[in-house]
């Protein structure tokens, strides 16, 4: 993410209007706009593998799967992000054409430039979503998936999956092998 050099506060309504016309995607954090960088082959392949599997699994359930072009809106922090994969099963989201406010599952594929942010401030902001039940971080350098699940007490509990694991996303009762997520991903590729 690259910060816009303009330090003037931009109302989120203006951001949403301009974002619809922009050829470049931007995330919005409390009045500041940040351009998004492109993604690697591994990043895109992992996202597509998961989104495709989720779409097939959730077909006809009333839940919707979105990839990197749909924004998640966190009202309490005045923030809009573009998650790599997002699932919402909340009927209220059907009325929102360009962003979603009630996801149950958000997935980010980690990259060197965004990993600290995805684990830190972005996760802290996502935790403000009352409907969010799971936040998943997927490593693109090796088979490793970290799933943070909100328990009954509202605490976030970590489950880690590595090579040979079967992944279980409890928020939508989805299971798949970690190998399926990494299909067609070559590790050790140079940029």
RAQUISUL-V159069 format. One record per pair of residues at least 4 apart in sequence whose ideal C-beta (glycine too) atoms are under 6 Angstrom apart, sorted by sequence separation. I is the first residue (numbers start at 0). GAP is how many residues later the second one is. D is the distance in whole Angstrom. If there is no record, write none. Layout:
I&GAP&D + I&GAP&D
//
This chain:
9&4&5 + 14&4&6 + 17&4&6 + 38&4&4 + 47&4&6 + 53&4&6 + 65&4&4 + 95&4&6 + 113&4&5 + 115&4&6 + 116&4&6 + 117&4&5 + 118&4&6 + 150&4&5 + 160&4&4 + 175&4&5 + 9&5&5 + 27&5&6 + 38&5&5 + 57&5&4 + 73&5&4 + 87&5&4 + 109&5&5 + 116&5&5 + 138&5&4 + 168&5&4 + 125&6&6 + 149&6&6 + 150&6&5 + 160&6&5 + 25&7&5 + 26&7&5 + 72&7&5 + 92&7&5 + 137&7&5 + 167&7&5 + 147&8&5 + 148&8&5 + 25&9&5 + 70&9&5 + 71&9&5 + 92&9&5 + 125&9&6 + 136&9&5 + 165&9&6 + 166&9&6 + 54&10&5 + 91&10&5 + 107&10&5 + 147&10&6 + 23&11&5 + 24&11&5 + 53&11&5 + 70&11&6 + 71&11&5 + 135&11&5 + 165&11&6 + 166&11&6 + 87&12&5 + 89&12&4 + 146&12&5 + 14&13&5 + 133&13&6 + 134&13&4 + 164&13&5 + 50&14&6 + 67&14&5 + 71&14&6 + 87&14&6 + 145&14&5 + 87&15&5 + 88&15&6 + 133&15&5 + 50&16&5 + 67&16&5 + 144&16&4 + 85&17&5 + 86&17&6 + 132&17&5 + 160&17&5 + 66&18&6 + 86&18&4 + 143&18&5 + 142&19&6 + 65&20&5 + 85&20&5 + 105&20&6 + 142&20&4 + 9&21&6 + 8&22&4 + 64&22&5 + 84&22&4 + 9&23&6 + 82&23&5 + 83&23&5 + 62&24&6 + 63&24&6 + 83&24&5 + 83&25&5 + 62&26&4 + 72&26&4 + 103&27&6 + 109&27&6 + 70&28&4 + 71&28&6 + 72&28&5 + 3&29&5 + 101&29&4 + 102&29&6 + 103&29&5 + 104&29&5 + 105&29&5 + 106&29&4 + 107&29&6 + 108&29&5 + 109&29&6 + 2&31&6 + 71&31&6 + 108&31&6 + 0&33&4 + 1&33&5 + 50&34&5 + 0&35&6 + 49&35&5 + 133&35&6 + 142&35&5 + 46&37&5 + 133&37&4 + 46&38&6 + 132&38&4 + 142&39&5 + 89&41&6 + 78&46&5 + 29&48&4 + 76&48&5 + 28&50&5 + 73&51&5 + 76&51&6 + 27&52&4 + 75&52&4 + 26&54&5 + 73&54&5 + 73&55&6 + 24&57&6 + 46&62&6 + 45&63&5 + 42&66&5 + 104&66&5 + 103&67&5 + 45&92&6 + 45&94&6 + 42&97&5 + 41&98&4 + 56&117&5 + 52&123&6 + 49&131&6 + 48&132&5 + 48&134&6 + 45&135&6 + 44&139&5 + 44&140&5 + 41&143&5
//
